[in-house]
Amino acid sequence: MEAGFPEALKRAIRALALLPGLGEKSATRLALYLVSHPERAEELSRALGELPRIRLCRECGNFTEEDLCSLCQDPQRDPSVLCVVEDPAALAVIESAGVFRGRYHVLHGLLSPRDGLGPEELRLPELLSRIKQNGIREVLLGLSPTAAGEATSAYILELLKDYPVRVTRLACGLALGMEVRYADPLTLKRALTYREVLR
Amino acid sequence: MEAGFPEALKRAIRALALLPGLGEKSATRLALYLVSHPERAEELSRALGELPRIRLCRECGNFTEEDLCSLCQDPQRDPSVLCVVEDPAALAVIESAGVFRGRYHVLHGLLSPRDGLGPEELRLPELLSRIKQNGIREVLLGLSPTAAGEATSAYILELLKDYPVRVTRLACGLALGMEVRYADPLTLKRALTYREVLR
């Protein structure tokens, strides 16, 4: 339905339609909205143009625009407790509960043999080297209580068996099968406060 | 759920969440996708940055990057037949049926007293001046068969009663209550071919 539209509008529709979950109709609707609101188009263009600057924190793997993310730079955070999370979205939800005051370790995935995601695709060597170097006393497994999350937690528990660290996991205030990124802050607060000691 | 995210990512989420139909969760999902696909973020940023260049065709009111839109510049199009449409999206759908070879006139709205849209908010003076100046022999009303579309068609029919032009409308192959912008090309082809003569 692009016939008669100027090229700039067609390009915007095509670029929007490449986003996951947006079809041609939604893309057209959004592009026409942005033509009528050029100040929003400019703001969005500018904001999206900055996204390629984002990279992974050298220490924890969180998203950052600098070498170290804001959490790793924060001297108020306890460096001896590491919360292991699946991805930066899960980190952000846990962080918004406002209870956890340690540091994070972002795996960028969960074990999933079906999708070809083995231990070497996750940031597990980086986790081990942090534990070896930095006097970590507790590893809190903040992974989703899904099949892949449980498998990954079990794998990490086994991996850490010879290290002198406490390993804990989020308490099951979380509904089984639910993903961490969609949990509400109160449930997470409970899960953080009553975290289970695995050994 | 933005805690721990870098500023650039927060800005992108906020700008995306301003789009109609996108909530904070969808905006976060799209922004995280674009962080993982920086080449798409750049392409989309560039495409959206061009949208503020789009303005209205001086002649017909269609979207264009130049003074006249591509359809008004096309010498192959019959300048004596004008198809009146609600907006550029309706124009694009009618155009994609590939039957109509005249020019367009875009109203940018329909009469809607409830929303405060009277005749002076639409591009009706421009329609009259085109009819006076340019030897128009037919005005084809390409408006949706909805209450607002029918009211606008009736208003234009009355407006043109002293002008020596034929007035036609799209044949009712269109389902009643359906908007032109969502019609399929075959239905539109039929509606264009069997357009009704009003007088």
HADDOCK unambig.tbl for C-alpha pairs under 7 A between the chains (distance, minus, plus):
assign (segid A and resid 1 and name CA) (segid B and resid 92 and name CA) 5.41 0.50 0.50
assign (segid A and resid 1 and name CA) (segid B and resid 93 and name CA) 5.04 0.50 0.50
assign (segid A and resid 1 and name CA) (segid B and resid 96 and name CA) 5.93 0.50 0.50
assign (segid A and resid 2 and name CA) (segid B and resid 92 and name CA) 5.60 0.50 0.50
assign (segid A and resid 3 and name CA) (segid B and resid 92 and name CA) 4.92 0.50 0.50
assign (segid A and resid 3 and name CA) (segid B and resid 95 and name CA) 5.80 0.50 0.50
assign (segid A and resid 3 and name CA) (segid B and resid 96 and name CA) 5.56 0.50 0.50
assign (segid A and resid 4 and name CA) (segid B and resid 70 and name CA) 6.94 0.50 0.50
assign (segid A and resid 4 and name CA) (segid B and resid 71 and name CA) 6.64 0.50 0.50
assign (segid A and resid 4 and name CA) (segid B and resid 92 and name CA) 5.52 0.50 0.50
assign (segid A and resid 4 and name CA) (segid B and resid 95 and name CA) 6.71 0.50 0.50
assign (segid A and resid 5 and name CA) (segid B and resid 63 and name CA) 6.39 0.50 0.50
assign (segid A and resid 5 and name CA) (segid B and resid 92 and name CA) 6.77 0.50 0.50
assign (segid A and resid 6 and name CA) (segid B and resid 63 and name CA) 6.51 0.50 0.50
assign (segid A and resid 6 and name CA) (segid B and resid 64 and name CA) 5.24 0.50 0.50
assign (segid A and resid 6 and name CA) (segid B and resid 65 and name CA) 6.38 0.50 0.50
assign (segid A and resid 8 and name CA) (segid B and resid 47 and name CA) 6.80 0.50 0.50
assign (segid A and resid 8 and name CA) (segid B and resid 50 and name CA) 6.10 0.50 0.50
assign (segid A and resid 8 and name CA) (segid B and resid 51 and name CA) 6.28 0.50 0.50
assign (segid A and resid 9 and name CA) (segid B and resid 51 and name CA) 6.48 0.50 0.50
assign (segid A and resid 11 and name CA) (segid B and resid 47 and name CA) 5.93 0.50 0.50
assign (segid A and resid 12 and name CA) (segid B and resid 44 and name CA) 6.82 0.50 0.50
assign (segid A and resid 12 and name CA) (segid B and resid 47 and name CA) 4.86 0.50 0.50
assign (segid A and resid 12 and name CA) (segid B and resid 48 and name CA) 5.74 0.50 0.50
assign (segid A and resid 15 and name CA) (segid B and resid 43 and name CA) 6.81 0.50 0.50
assign (segid A and resid 15 and name CA) (segid B and resid 44 and name CA) 5.28 0.50 0.50
assign (segid A and resid 16 and name CA) (segid B and resid 44 and name CA) 6.76 0.50 0.50
assign (segid A and resid 19 and name CA) (segid B and resid 30 and name CA) 6.98 0.50 0.50
assign (segid A and resid 30 and name CA) (segid B and resid 19 and name CA) 6.96 0.50 0.50
assign (segid A and resid 35 and name CA) (segid B and resid 51 and name CA) 5.73 0.50 0.50
assign (segid A and resid 35 and name CA) (segid B and resid 52 and name CA) 6.46 0.50 0.50
assign (segid A and resid 35 and name CA) (segid B and resid 54 and name CA) 6.84 0.50 0.50
assign (segid A and resid 38 and name CA) (segid B and resid 51 and name CA) 6.73 0.50 0.50
assign (segid A and resid 38 and name CA) (segid B and resid 52 and name CA) 4.80 0.50 0.50
assign (segid A and resid 41 and name CA) (segid B and resid 48 and name CA) 5.69 0.50 0.50
assign (segid A and resid 41 and name CA) (segid B and resid 49 and name CA) 6.43 0.50 0.50
assign (segid A and resid 41 and name CA) (segid B and resid 51 and name CA) 6.71 0.50 0.50
assign (segid A and resid 42 and name CA) (segid B and resid 48 and name CA) 6.96 0.50 0.50
assign (segid A and resid 42 and name CA) (segid B and resid 49 and name CA) 5.52 0.50 0.50
assign (segid A and resid 43 and name CA) (segid B and resid 15 and name CA) 6.81 0.50 0.50
assign (segid A and resid 44 and name CA) (segid B and resid 12 and name CA) 6.80 0.50 0.50
assign (segid A and resid 44 and name CA) (segid B and resid 15 and name CA) 5.28 0.50 0.50
assign (segid A and resid 44 and name CA) (segid B and resid 16 and name CA) 6.76 0.50 0.50
assign (segid A and resid 45 and name CA) (segid B and resid 45 and name CA) 4.15 0.50 0.50
assign (segid A and resid 45 and name CA) (segid B and resid 46 and name CA) 6.65 0.50 0.50
assign (segid A and resid 45 and name CA) (segid B and resid 48 and name CA) 5.37 0.50 0.50
assign (segid A and resid 45 and name CA) (segid B and resid 49 and name CA) 5.22 0.50 0.50
assign (segid A and resid 46 and name CA) (segid B and resid 45 and name CA) 6.64 0.50 0.50
assign (segid A and resid 47 and name CA) (segid B and resid 8 and name CA) 6.80 0.50 0.50
assign (segid A and resid 47 and name CA) (segid B and resid 11 and name CA) 5.92 0.50 0.50
assign (segid A and resid 47 and name CA) (segid B and resid 12 and name CA) 4.86 0.50 0.50
assign (segid A and resid 48 and name CA) (segid B and resid 12 and name CA) 5.74 0.50 0.50
assign (segid A and resid 48 and name CA) (segid B and resid 41 and name CA) 5.68 0.50 0.50
assign (segid A and resid 48 and name CA) (segid B and resid 42 and name CA) 6.96 0.50 0.50
assign (segid A and resid 48 and name CA) (segid B and resid 45 and name CA) 5.37 0.50 0.50
assign (segid A and resid 49 and name CA) (segid B and resid 41 and name CA) 6.41 0.50 0.50
assign (segid A and resid 49 and name CA) (segid B and resid 42 and name CA) 5.51 0.50 0.50
assign (segid A and resid 49 and name CA) (segid B and resid 45 and name CA) 5.21 0.50 0.50
assign (segid A and resid 50 and name CA) (segid B and resid 8 and name CA) 6.11 0.50 0.50
assign (segid A and resid 51 and name CA) (segid B and resid 8 and name CA) 6.29 0.50 0.50
assign (segid A and resid 51 and name CA) (segid B and resid 9 and name CA) 6.46 0.50 0.50
assign (segid A and resid 51 and name CA) (segid B and resid 35 and name CA) 5.73 0.50 0.50
assign (segid A and resid 51 and name CA) (segid B and resid 38 and name CA) 6.75 0.50 0.50
assign (segid A and resid 51 and name CA) (segid B and resid 41 and name CA) 6.72 0.50 0.50
assign (segid A and resid 52 and name CA) (segid B and resid 35 and name CA) 6.46 0.50 0.50
assign (segid A and resid 52 and name CA) (segid B and resid 38 and name CA) 4.83 0.50 0.50
assign (segid A and resid 54 and name CA) (segid B and resid 35 and name CA) 6.85 0.50 0.50
assign (segid A and resid 63 and name CA) (segid B and resid 5 and name CA) 6.38 0.50 0.50
assign (segid A and resid 63 and name CA) (segid B and resid 6 and name CA) 6.52 0.50 0.50
assign (segid A and resid 64 and name CA) (segid B and resid 6 and name CA) 5.23 0.50 0.50
assign (segid A and resid 65 and name CA) (segid B and resid 6 and name CA) 6.37 0.50 0.50
assign (segid A and resid 70 and name CA) (segid B and resid 4 and name CA) 6.91 0.50 0.50
assign (segid A and resid 71 and name CA) (segid B and resid 4 and name CA) 6.63 0.50 0.50
assign (segid A and resid 92 and name CA) (segid B and resid 1 and name CA) 5.39 0.50 0.50
assign (segid A and resid 92 and name CA) (segid B and resid 2 and name CA) 5.59 0.50 0.50
assign (segid A and resid 92 and name CA) (segid B and resid 3 and name CA) 4.92 0.50 0.50
assign (segid A and resid 92 and name CA) (segid B and resid 4 and name CA) 5.54 0.50 0.50
assign (segid A and resid 92 and name CA) (segid B and resid 5 and name CA) 6.79 0.50 0.50
assign (segid A and resid 93 and name CA) (segid B and resid 1 and name CA) 5.04 0.50 0.50
assign (segid A and resid 95 and name CA) (segid B and resid 3 and name CA) 5.82 0.50 0.50
assign (segid A and resid 95 and name CA) (segid B and resid 4 and name CA) 6.75 0.50 0.50
assign (segid A and resid 96 and name CA) (segid B and resid 1 and name CA) 5.90 0.50 0.50
assign (segid A and resid 96 and name CA) (segid B and resid 3 and name CA) 5.59 0.50 0.50
